[in-house]
C-alpha cells in the first residue's frame, strides 16, 4: 500500500465516525493497570477497535499492541528492562497460541498483574533496606490485620520514625499503602468470583463487612458487589 492509499483510507475512517482512544486515555488506563487497578478494562473492550477483518485476529492484534505498550510503561515505571521485554515476547507467543474470543479478558488481566508485580519489585529495589523489609512484611501478612506498629516491630524501628521514612521514600503513608494493597487483592478475589464479599473481607483482615465495603468504594469508586456484577 502506498502512502497516498494509506492517507485516503485514514480519511475515510475518520469521516465514517471512527475514533480511537486518545493518548491520554491510554496513559490513564495503562498506568492504572500497573498500579493494580483493572476496573477500567470494562470500558475499553478490545472489540471496539477492529485491527483485522476476523474478530479473533482483531482481538489478538489488540492484545499484542497492549502488551507492547504495557511493557514500555512498566520499564519506565521502574521494572527491569530485560525482564519486561522477555515477558512481552512470552505473552505475544502465548496470545497467538492460546487466546480465543472468550478468554481474552482473563488473559489481559493476568498480563496486567504480571507487569504490576514487575513494577512493584523494581521500585522496591530502589528503596532503603528498612522500607524494603517493611514492604516485604506487609505482603507476607496481607491476609492479616497489618498495622504500622506491627511492621515497625518486625523491622526494629520506632513507629514514628518508620512512618516518616516510609512516607518520604514512597510518597504515601503506610496505612494508605496497606489499604491500597488490600483493595488490589480484593479486586483480584472479586474477579475470581469464588468467594462472597463477607468472606473476602474476613480473609483480608476486616472484621466489619460494612467498613470493608466503605473502604473498597473509596479506593475503587464502586462497591464490591457492584464490582462483581
ABEGO torsion letter per residue (X at the ends): XBAAAAAAAAAAAAAAGBBBBBAAAAAAAAAAAAAGBAAAAAABBAAABBABABAAAAAAAAAAAAAAAAAAAAAAAGBBAAAAAAAAAAAAAAAAAABBAAAAAAAAAAAAAAAAAAAAAAAAAABBAAAAAAAAAAAAAAABBBBAAAAAAAAGBBAAAAAAAAAAAAGBBAAAAAAAAAAAAAAAAAAAGABBAAAAAAAAGBABAAAAAAAAAAAAGBBAAAAAX
